[in-house]
């Protein structure tokens, strides 16, 4: 073994060339295509297989039990020598002629390729000892981060290969299960009808119940099947000399595999017998009885030397002939044994090693490379079997990686999620919160990838129920300090709301996504998002929407930029066409929202007065919630671009449709409503008034009947509505209408003067009530200053009470220094 490590393995890494890989199994032998491995890999596997042999019949129990241990000893020695080379290796291939990483990767890939071939049973033992070496101080516990990174790569490679075999074994499980049932039935018949030695079966029966019995049965099936093939059997004959047909001469092929398998079966039976003798406790100190050990040795040597007449001889295929297994069928049995064995069962444990390697609390501060590599390896395993992402331990590890202070670790975690959650709604639900948090990361690349992943959940993950929440999380980045981030959010939202296809204008629809999304559906989507964003602001009234509101800002940016600008040979023409398509899509959505609002009003789905459920309806269940969400979305569109509320083909359409609903609620109806319902009614009216004001600001004329009725309704709102915000908004609408109707101007002026006088009287009352305190006085003076700026005549006219208040404040007639400073500030602003 020492010579092999020195003169073969070390030279593989120094050759500078890829070693040849002759074919050792034809197409279908392993259940797939041709299997090709390096000669060095075949040599070490055969060396391990040749290291075991059944002891003589008169051997003591300890010798019989130790017949198989030599394989573990020599396999451990091989990997010890290989891992001793790792400190001099590099995590990434360099200009050095020595590339130990490639050597180990090649060996590992070869052993994974042959571990499920029945002629190569020692490959599984080598992989088990390789996993043991990975968990040792020479592997993942090494003090050098470069060695750790290598071992993380090797662990990911091993787990990925085991998961691939597990999936294939699951697909073949029904066939293997049926075969095992047939053979076990034959075993029962023979035990009940004859005195055939069944010691191995009895031992397995007491070992681990049904699983142990099934493993022993499948091992015997393999042993008998390979006995029928002949000495070189299977596909290994390409590397086996034609004159090596005896068990003693051949360490490879079917004969060497049968000897190795018989030793393994004898070892397992002896361990099971010792455990049974210990009463089910630990079998480490227990020993089988000498007579039982001798009986087991005789039985297994008999199975090895038999060339027919075994269990398979009594099992018939469907056509009535004795059942025989070819190389492909035997590979299915071998794969089931590997997956159910210690190495296959250890997949979850090794995956836990990767999670630990990606945990900053378990690594030193300079091991960001190791942590990032561990997360990438988990992603590679998830590409084979995405179910690993549902494991609680993996979920905690990914969430911790997203909080890592190394940007490469966070990026690896986001990339891992982005590759898998778009095709699995359950995974998208599980990882939504961590992705939403990642979208606020301090790294620009992290934020971009997280936002794209959230968008892909919406566009390419049918059945994703948190679509609205994902869009809200995307919208939060519209005010990002990075321009490219803002452009990304704008493009994604434009694609979602203003283009018929989810993939964007000009793109083919994504797999699983609807090929065309109508304006009504896009309007409903925009309404849900608008309501979610508004509700996140709390229970207060936040209307009208400000220009920097996320929804208004992103719509305005989408309409001003259109589709993403294209450069180079395409020029500006396609970009202009894309921008035109976005505007057309926005106009279609605005029309759809208007139609839905009118339909909800006409269908009794809630009114602008609120309703019994006005304060509680926050979703799309109907009622005031559905109406408010549409009004809010239409308000956002009109605030971003008022022309959407005054389309060129019929500029007065929105005003005509919405004007009948701009009315003050009935006083008696309000008495039976809750405070939440009153607030919701005020919010709906505020949205409607904002849309009317935006639409009227773009009109050149308005139908007389519509204008006169709307003017009366607005005047009524300014005098009767209980919410100040609604009164202010209605006053703004009146001012906008005064531009279209000359008769409205004097009415607005009279109302303004009356309001000024009323407000001034209220402020003077506050001034004359010192018990309210200095804070109230300062607020009153500040409000008075704003009134005087709007209407200077209130303070300049003779006998003005306001002027007298200022004189008293400046000459110490009331208040203190703070009051005098406020008065002086008001006068400075007025003079400006």
N, C-alpha and C positions, 0 to 999 in steps of 0.2 A: 504494500500500500504506500509506503514511503517513497519507493522508487517511482510508482505510478504518479504520485503527486508532483514529484520533482521533475521527472522527465517527460510527462505527458500534459498534465493540467497546467503547469507553469508555462510550458511552451505554447499552449493554445493561445494564451494572451499575448505572447511575444511574437507570434508569427506574422502579424500584420495582415493576415488573410482570413477569410471566413472558412472554417473547416468544412470538408465535404460532408454531405448528409445522404448516405445511401438509403434506399427504400428498404424498410424492414417489415412492412405489411402492405398488402395490396388494397385496392379500393374495396371498401365494405368490411375489411377485417376488424376494424375498430368501430364499426357502425358509422363510418364516414368515408373520407377519401384516403389516399395513400398516407402512410406514416413514415416519415424520414427523420432519422436522428444522426447525431455525430457518432463516429466510431468510438470516441472516448466515452460517451455516455453508455453505449452498449457494453463497452468493456467493464465499466465500474458496476453496472447492474449485474452482469454475469459473474463478476467477481464475488458480489454479495450472495448471489444465488448458489455459487459453488462453495461457499463457506459453510454450508449446513449439510448434514447428512443424518439419516436415521441411525441410532446406535444399534449395536448387536442385540440379539434377543435376550442375552443374559446380563445386559447392562443394569446397574442399580437405578432406582427411581430418579436420583439427582442427575445422573448422566442423561437419562431420557428427557428430563425436563430442560436440561441445558443444551439440547441438540439444536435449538432454534436461536439461542441467545447470541451465538456467534455473529449472526446477521446484524443485530443491533450494535454489537461491539465494533465491527468493521465499518458499518455505515457511519457510526459516530466518529470513528477515527478519520474517515474520509472528509467529513464536513469540518472537523476540527482543523485539518490541514488547509482546507479551502478558506475557512474564516480567518485563519492566521494571515492570509494574504490581504485581507480587506484594509487594514490600516494604511497600506501603501497604495491602495486604489483611490480613485477619484469619483465623486458623485456623478460627474458628467464626463463624457469622453473628451480627452484632451489630445494634444499633439504627441503625447508619450506613446511609445510602441507597446507598452504594457497596458492592457485594458482588462483588468480583473472583473469589472462589472459585466462586460460582455460575455466573459467566460461563464460566470455564475448564471447569468440570464439564459445562456444557451443550454447549460446543463439542466436548469430548472424547467425550461420549455420542453426539452426532450423527455424528461421524466414525467411531466404532466401528460405528454402525448402518449406515453406507453403504459402509464399506471393502470389503465383499464383494459389492456391487452392481456389475455390469460397467460401468454407465454412469458410475461415480464412481471411476476408478482413482487420481486424485490424492489421494483421502482417505488411502490407504495411505502415500503420500509424506509427507503432512502428519503422520501419526502417527509415521513414522520420525524426522522432524526434531523432533517433540515429545519422543520418547524421548531423542534426542541432547541437547536442551535440559535435560531432567531431570537428566542426568548432568554438566551443566556447573556452573561456580561460581554461575550464576544460579539453579540448581535445588537439588538435594540437597547441593551443596557450598556453599550460601549460609551466611554467618556468623550470620544471624538465625534463631532457632529457630522463629519463626512461619512463615517462608517454608519452612523445612525440613519442618515439619508439613504445610503445603499440598502440597508436592511429594511427600511420602510418600503422601498421599491420592491424588494424581493417578497415581502409579506403581501403587498398588494397583488403582485403577480401570482403568488400561490393561491390566495383566496379567490381571485378571479377565476383561475383555472378550476378550482374545486367547485365553485358555483356553476360554471358551465357544465361540468359533469353531473352535478346534482339536478340541473334542469333536464338534461338528457335522460337521467335515470328516472325522473318523475314521469317523463313521457313514455318510458318503456316499462313502468312499474306494473301495469296490468298484465303484460305478457310474462314478466318474471314471476309475478304472484301466481299466475295460473300454472306455470311450470313447477314452482315449489309445492303447490298444493297437490299436483299429480305425483310428484316424487315422495312427498310425505305420506300420501295414501298408500303408495307401494311399500314404504317402510313399515307402516302399521300392519299391512297384510302379511308381510314376511315375519314380523315379530310375533304375530298371533298364530301363524300357521307353521312355523318352523322354529328351530333353536339357533338360528343364525346369530352370530355374535353381534350384539348391538351396543357394545360398551361405549363407543364414541357418541352414539346418540343419547345414551343414558347420561353420559357426562354433560353433554350440551344441554340436556333437558333440565338438569339441576343448576345450570350456570346462570342464565339470565332470562328464563322463561321462554316465551314464544320467540322473541328476537334472537336469543342464542340458538334455539333449535333451528330457526330458519337460516341463520348464517352457516351452521354446520351442514345443513342440507345442501345449500348452494355451493359450498366448498367441495362437497363430495361430488356434486354434479360436474363441476369443473374438472376435478381429478379424473373421473371416469371418461369425460368427453375428450380430454387431451390424450388419454390412454388409447383411444380409438384412432387418433390421428397418426401415430407413429412417432419415432424418435425425433425427427426434425420438425414436425408438425407446424401448422399454422403458417404465418408469414415470416417467421424468423429464420427460415431455412436459407435466406439470402446471406446471412452472416454465419451460418453454421456449416462446418465441413461435412461433406456428403458421407464420409466414412465414420462419423461420430454418431452412433446410434444407441449405444448403451448408456445407462444412467451414470456410470463412472466416467465415461469419456466426454459426455456432453454437459456443459454447464449452462447452455442456452437452449432455445427451442422448447418443445413440449416436454421432453424428458427431464431437463433441468428444472423446468417450472413445476412439474409434478412432484419431484423430490422436495423442492422448497415448500410447496403447498402441503405435502404430507407432514413435513416437520412442523409447519405452522399449526396444522390441525391437531397434531399430537400435543404440542405445547399448550394449545387452548384447552384441549380435553383434560390434560393433567392439572392445569390451573383450576378448571371448573370442578374437578374431582376434589382437589385440595380445599377449595372454598366450601364445597358441600360437606366435607369432613369437619370443617371448622364451624359447622352450624350456621352458615350464611355470613359469618364474620369475615375479617380480613384473612386472606390466604397467603400472606407474605411468609408467616412463620410455619404454617401448616404444610404437611407433606402427604401425598397420597399413599395409601397402603401399597406395599411391595407387590402383592398379588394383583391389585387393581392396575398399578403402573405396568406390570408385565402384560396384563390382558390388553390394555390399550395399545401398547407397543406392537403386540402381535397383530391386532386388528388393523392398525394403520399401515404396517408393513404389508399386510395382505392386500389392502386397498391399493397400495402403490404398485405392487407386482402384478395385480390382476390385469388382464387384457381382454376383458369382456365378462359378461354374466353378472354385472353389477346392478345397481338400482335402475339405471336407464334401460337395461335389457327388458325389464318387466313393464315399462311404460310405453304405451303405443301412441303413435301419432293419429291424426284423424283418418288417414287411409289404412290404419290397422297395422302398419309396419312398426318395428321397434324405433323408439325416439332417439335420434342422434342430433347433436348440436354441431353446426359449422362454426367457423371462426367468428363470424359476425354475431351469432346467437350467444356464443360463449362470452364474447365481449360484453354483452348486455348483463349477463350474470356477474361477471367480474366488476362491472361498473356499479351494480347494486351493492356488492360487498364493499367496495371502496367508499361509497357514499354513506353507507350505514356503519362503517368502521370508525376507529378512533380519529383518523385524519379527517374524514368527511364530517363527522360530528363536531370537530373542533373549529369549523368555519366561523361560528359566532364568537368563539374565544379569540381567534386571530383577528377578526374584525374589531374586537375590543382593544386589541393591541394597537391597531391603527388609530382608533379613537383616542387612546391614551397618548399616542405619539403626537396627535394634533392638539392636545390640551396644554396650554401655556403653563398651567400650574405644575405640570409634571416635567417640564423641560426648562432648560436654562434660557436666560433672556436672549442669547445669541443664536437660538435654534429656530428662527423663523423659517428658514429653508426646510428644516425637518417637518415643522408643523404644516407648512403649505403642501409639502409633498404627501404627507399623510392624508390630508383632505382630498388631494387629487386622486390618491389611490382608492379612497372610499368611493369617489365618483366613478372610477374605472370599474369597480366592483358593481356599482349600481347600474352601469350600462348593461351588464349581463343580467342582473336580477334586481330590479328596482324595489323589490320588497324589503331590501336591507334598510332603505330609508324610513321605513315604518317602525324600525326597532327603537324603543325609547332611548337606549344608550347612544345610538347614532344621532337621533334627533337632538339630544343634549349636546353631543359633540359638535354638530353643525352650528347650533345656536351659540355655543361658546366660541367657535371659530369666527363667527360674524362680529364678535366683540373683541377679537384679538387686536393687539396694538400693531401688529405687522400687516401692512396693506396687502402683501402678497397672500397672506393667510385668508384675509377677508375676501379677496377677489376669488380665491380658489373655492371658498364656500359658496359664494353667489353663483359662480360658474357651475358648480355641482348641481345646485338646485335648478338653475335655469334649463339645464339639459333634460330634466326628468319631470318636473311638475307640469309642464305644458301638455303632457299626454295622460296625466292621471289626476282626475279631479280630487280624489281623496288626499293625495300628496299635496296638491295645491292648497287644500284647506288646512292641512297640518302645518305647512310652512309659510302661510300667508303673513302671520304676524312678524316673523323674523325677516321676511323680505321687505315688508313695509318699513320696518326699523332700519334695514340696510339702505333704503332709499334716502335716508337722511344722513348717511355716512359722511365723514369729513373728506374722504377721497372722491375726486370727481369720477374716476373710472368706476369706482364702486357704485356710486349713485346711478350712473348711466346703466350699468348692467342690471342693477336691481329694478330700475324703472322699466327697462326692456322686458325683464322677466315678468313683472306684474302685467305689462301690456300683453305679453304672449299668453298669460293665463286667461285674459279676457278674450283674446282673439282666436286662440288655438286650443282651448281646453273646454270642449263641450261638457256641460254639467257643472261647471264651476259656479258655485252659488254666491260667492263674495265678489262678484264682478263690480258692483257699485263701490264697495269699500276699496277695491284695487284702484279704480279710477280716481277716487278721492285722494288716495295716497299719491298717485301720479300728479294730480293737480297741485298738491302742496309744493311741488318743485317749480312751479311757474315763476316764482320770484327768486329762483336760485341765483346766486351771484355769478355763476359761470354761464356765459352766453350760450355755449354749446348745449348745456343742460336745458336751458329755457327753450332753445330751438327744438330739442328732442321732444319735450313735453308738448310743445305747440303742434309739432307734426303728428304725434300719436293721437292727440285729441281731435285734430282735424280729420285724420283718417277714420276715427270712430264715429264722429257725429255728422260730418259733412261730406262723406263719400259713401256711395252705395255698398262697396265691398269692404269687409273688415281689414283686408290687407292693404288698403289704400288705393288711390286712383292709379290705374295702369298695372296693378299687380294682380297676379293670379290668386284666386281665393286660397287661403291656407287649407291644409288637410283638416277635415272635420268642421270647418267654419262654413257658415251659410254663404253661398255664392253671391247673393244679393240681399241687401238689407234695405227695406223700404223707409221712406221718410217718416212714416208713423212710428215704426219701431225705433228709429234713431231719436225721434222726439221723446218717446217714452224713456229711452236710456238717458237722455240729457236731463229729463225731469227728475229721474231718480237720483242722479248725481247732484243736481242742484239742491234737492231737498236734503240730501245727506250732508253736503257742505254747509248749508245754512243751519241745520240742526246741530252741527258740531260747535257752532258759536254760542250755544246756551239758549236759555228760555226767553231772553229779552228780544226786543224788536230791533233788527239790524237792517232796516230798509229806509230809503232806497239803497240799492247796492252801490258801493263806491267804485270808482274806476280801477282801484288796485285790488278789488276783491278777486280771489283766485279764478273764479269762473269767468268773470267779466274780462279779466286780463288775458286769459288763455284764448277766449273767443276772439277778442280784439286782435291778438297777435296772429291767430290763425287766419283771420280775414284780411289782415294787412300783408301777411307774407304768403298766404296760400299754401301750396305744396312746397316742399323743400326746393331751394333754388338749385338748378342744374348748371354745371359749368362745362367749359370745353367746347367740343364741336357742336353740341346740341344747341348752345346759345340760349337766348332769352325767350324764344317763341314757345317751347314746351312749358317753361316755367309760367309764362303768362296764361297758357291754356289751363294749366293745373290750378292757378289762382282763380281763374274764371269758374272752373268746376267747383272749387270750394265755396265761392260765393253763391253759385247756383244751388249747391247742396244746403247751405245755410238758409237760403230763402225758402227752399222746400220744407225744411224743418220748422221754420217760423210759421209757414202756412199750415202745416200739420198740427202744430201746437194750438193755433187759433181755432182750427176745426174741432180739436178735442175739447178746448175750453167751452166753446159754444154747445157742443154735444153734452158735456157734463152739466152745464147750466140748464139746458132744455130738458135733460133727462131727470132732473131733480136730484142730481148727484151731489148736491151741496150748493150753497149760495155764498155770496160775498159777505153775508151777515154772519157767517160761521156755521153753527149748527150744534146739535147736541154732542156730536163727537168731534167738533172742530179742534179742540185742543189736544185730543188723544191720537187722532189719525195722523201718523207720521209716514206711512208707507204707501203702497200702491193698492191698498184694499178697496179703494173707492172713497166716496164722501169728500169731505173738505180737504183731506190729505192729498187725494188725487188732483183736485182742482188747484190747490195751492202750488203743488209741484209744477204743474203746467204753467201757471201764471208766473212763477218764479223763473222758470227756464226762459219764457218769452221776455220777461223783464231783463234777464242777463243778455239775451241777444240784442234787444233794443238798446241797452246801455252800451254795448260794444259797438254797434253800428245802427244808428237811428233809421237808416234807409231800409233796414229789414222790416220795420213797422210801417213803411210807406212805399211799397213796391211800385216800380214805374208803371206796370200794367194797370194798376188800380190804386193810386196813392191813398184814397180815403177808405179803403176796405177795412183796415184794422180799427179805425175810429168808428165807422158805422157799426161794426160788429160788437165792439166793446162798450160803446157809449151807453147803451141801455142798462148796463150793470154798474155804472158809476153813480150810485145813489147811497145816501145815508141810511143806515139801518133803522128800522122802526123801533121807537123807544119801548113799546110794550114787548116786542120780541126780545129785546136785549135783557129785559128783567128776568127772563127764565133761563138765561145762559150762564155758564160758569165763566170765571175769569179767563181760563185758557181758551174757551170758545170765543169770547170777545176779542182776545188778542189775535187768534187766528183769523177772525173776520177782518180785523184791522190790517193784518199783514196781507191778506188777499187784496183788499182795497188799495193798499199802498202799491202793490205790484201792478195792478190794473192802471192806476193813475200814472205810474212811471211810464208805462207803455204808451198811454194816451199822450202824455207830454212829449215823449220822444217822437211819436208819429206826427203830432200837430206841428212840431218844430220844423218838419220837412215839407209841410203843405204850403201851397200858394193860395188855396181857397178851400172852403168847407161848405158843404150843403147847409143852407139856412136853417132847415128844420132840425138837422142834427146839431148844428152849432148852438141854436137857441136853447134846445132842451138840455144839452150838455152844460151850458153856462148856468142855467137855473139849478141843475143838480149839484154842480160844483159849489155854487154860492150857498146852497143849503148845507153842504158838508162843512163848509168853513164856519158856519154858525151853530151847528148842532152836534158834530161828532165829538166824542169824548176823548179821543187820542190826539195829542198835539201833532205827532208825526203826520197823521192823515190830514189835519188842517193845513199844515205847511205844504204838503204835497198837492192838495187841492188848490191852494193859492198859486203854486207854481204853474199848474195847468191853466188856471184862469189868465195868468200873465201871458202864457204861450198863446192862448186863444185870442187875446186882445190884438195880436198882430194880424189875425185873420178877419176879425169883426170889429169895426170901429166903435160899435155900441158897447163893447165889453170894456174898453179902456176907461171911460168915466166911472163905470161900476167898480172896477178894480181900484181906481184912485180913491173913491169914497170909502170903500172897504178898508183900504190901507190906512187912510187917515183915522177912521174910527178905531182900528186896531192899535194904531200908535197912541191914541189918546187913552184907550183902555189900559194898555201896557204901562204907559207913563204913570197913570193913576195908581196902578198896582205897585210900581217901584217906589213911588213916593210914600205909600203906606208902609212899605218895608223900612224905608229910611226913618220914618217917624215912630218906629217901634224898636227902641234900643234893646229891649229884652231879647231880641232875636240873636244878639251877639255880633262880634266883628266879622265873622265869616259870612253871615247873611248880608251884612252891610256891604262888604266888598263885592259879593256876587251881584247885588242890586246895582252898585255903581258901574260895574263892568257891563252889565246889560244896558244900562242907561247910555253908556258911551257908544255902544253899537247902534242904539236907536238914534242918537244925535248925528252919527255919521250918515245913517240912512236918510234922516230928515233933519237937517240943521235948524230949520225954523222953530223946532220945539224948544231950543235953548236961546235962540236969538230974538224971538218976539218979545214985545213989551209985556211985563208982568208974568214972565215964565216962571213957574214953580221950580223947574229944573235948574234954572240959573241961580235961584235963591239957595237951592240945595248945595250947589258948587261953592257959592260964597261962604256958606256956613262951614262947610268942610275945610276950606282953605284957611279960614280965620279961627279955627278951633271951636266952632260951634257944635261939633259932634264928631265922634270917632277920635282916633289918634293919628300918629304918624303914618300908619299903613293906609288910612283913609285918604290923607292928603296926597300920598304918593299915587294912589289910584286915580284921583281927580286930575292931578297933573298929567298922568299918562293919557287919560281920556282927551284932555285938551290938546296935547301934542298930536294925537292921532287925528283929531278933528281938524286942526290947522293944516295938516298934510293934505 
